[in-house]
Amino acid sequence: MTTGAGAVDLAVPSSTGYRIDAHSSSSAPQIDLPNSDGASASLTVAASNGGIHIH
């Protein structure tokens, strides 16, 4: 998921492990899930102008 302007608020099932790659140029991403390098599911989120909250 990528946004050029605006915040990202992403809610995902917590019962699955994720490899998370999140980048925002305006603030540090807030990630309320464990980041598991060996997970089969992955999330890639980028925001050019806005915050990121993954929960």
C-alpha positions as CSV (number, residue, x, y, z in Angstrom):
1,M,0.0,0.0,0.0
2,T,1.4,3.4,-0.9
3,T,0.0,6.9,-0.4
4,G,1.3,10.2,-1.7
5,A,-0.6,12.4,0.7
6,G,-2.5,11.2,3.8
7,A,-2.1,8.9,6.7
8,V,-2.4,5.1,6.5
9,D,-4.3,3.3,9.3
10,L,-4.1,-0.4,8.5
11,A,-5.8,-3.1,10.7
12,V,-4.9,-6.7,10.0
13,P,-5.7,-10.0,11.8
14,S,-3.3,-10.5,14.7
15,S,-3.4,-14.3,14.5
16,T,-1.0,-14.3,11.5
17,G,2.7,-13.4,11.6
18,Y,3.9,-10.7,9.2
19,R,7.1,-9.5,7.6
20,I,6.6,-5.7,7.8
21,D,8.3,-3.1,5.7
22,A,6.9,0.4,6.6
23,H,8.3,3.8,5.6
24,S,7.1,7.3,6.0
25,S,9.0,10.5,5.2
26,S,7.0,12.5,7.8
27,S,7.2,10.4,11.0
28,A,8.2,7.0,12.3
29,P,5.6,4.3,11.6
30,Q,3.7,3.0,14.6
31,I,3.5,-0.8,14.4
32,D,1.6,-2.7,17.0
33,L,2.3,-6.2,15.7
34,P,5.4,-8.3,15.9
35,N,7.6,-8.2,12.9
36,S,8.6,-11.8,12.0
37,D,11.3,-12.2,9.3
38,G,10.2,-15.8,8.7
39,A,6.5,-15.1,8.2
40,S,4.8,-16.2,5.0
41,A,2.6,-13.1,4.9
42,S,4.1,-9.7,4.2
43,L,3.0,-6.0,4.5
44,T,4.7,-3.2,2.6
45,V,3.4,0.3,3.4
46,A,4.8,3.6,2.3
47,A,3.6,7.2,2.9
48,S,5.2,10.2,1.4
49,N,3.3,12.7,3.5
50,G,1.4,11.2,6.4
51,G,1.8,8.8,9.3
52,I,1.5,5.0,9.3
53,H,-0.3,3.0,12.0
54,I,-0.4,-0.8,11.6
55,H,-2.4,-2.7,14.1
